[in-house]
Amino acid sequence: PHITEEIFQEVFEKKSIHKQEWPKVIEGKINPKLEERMKLVNELVSAIWKARGEKQMKAKDELLNVNVTLPENTLSGLEDEIKSACKIKNLNVKTGEFSVNI
């Protein structure tokens, strides 16, 4: 928290970040499709980490292959983020009932 405060004061203003108002929502900037896609990504990452935990795998270990089944493949362009967040070498996505197999 201290470094964040220092960076904020150097880059933006001398007033403490803790005394700033919350940012205002700009309705025209909200992308509902992207929000839905990111919700799916979040659920998928959670499911992968849960499966990893159930198999008592170490967090530092890379997963060689992960097979994911989704009702529809809306991950286009987000695969690298999922692979990075879950330490996956190969992510295979197919259409069907939601499931994760590591």
N, C-alpha and C positions, 0 to 999 in steps of 0.2 A: 504493500500500500504506500510506503514512503517513496519508492521510486516512481510510482504512478503519479503521485502528487507533484513531485519535482519535475517530471516530464511535462505534465499539464501546465504547470506554471511557466515553464520555459517556452513552450510552444504556443500556448493560447493567451493566458493572462495570469496576473499575479494573485488573483482571488482564488481561494481554495476550491478544489474540485468538489469538495463536500458541501459547499455553499451554493452550488449551481442548481438551477432548476432542471427538472426532468425534460428531456427533449420532447417537442410537440410532434404528434403524428401528422404526417402530410398524406391525407387520404389518396391523392392522385399517384403517390409513389408506391402504394401497396400493390403487390402482385400476387393475387390469390392462387394462381396456378403454381408459382414458385413456392409459396408457403405450404401448399399441399405436398409438393414434391419433397420439401425439406422435412416435413412431418414424417413422411414415409422413410426418408433417410435416417432420421432420429430413431424411429421404431426398429429399423433394420440393424443399425449399429448396436442398439440395446440388445436385440435378439442374438446377434453374433457374440457379443461379450457375455451374455448369459450362457449360451451354449459352450463357450470357452470355459467358463467357470464350472459348469456341470461336468465337464471332462477333466477338470482340475489341471488345465493348461496354464502355463506361466504367461503373464502379460507381455513379457519381453520376447516370447517365441513368435516367429512369423508363421502364419497359416499358409500352407502351400496352395491349397484349393478350397474354396468355399462355394457351395452350390446354393443358390437362393431361388425360390419360386415366389413370384408375385402375381396378384390378380391381373395386373397389366404392367408392362415394363415402362415405367415412367422415370427411370433412372438415367436416361440418356444424358451424358455429359457430367454426371455426378459419380461415376464409378471410381475415379481416382481419389476422390475425397473419402469414399467409403473404404477403399483399400488402404489408404493412409491412416485413417482413424482406427482401423481394426488390425493393422499389420498383416495384410493379405497380399500374397503374390498374384494369384489368379482368382478372379471373381467371375463365376458363371451364373447368368441370370436366365430363367425361363419363365413362361407364363403358366399360371395355375393357382392352386390354393397356397396361401402364404406359408412358407416353411424355410428353415435354414438348416443346412447340413454342413458341418465342418469336419 
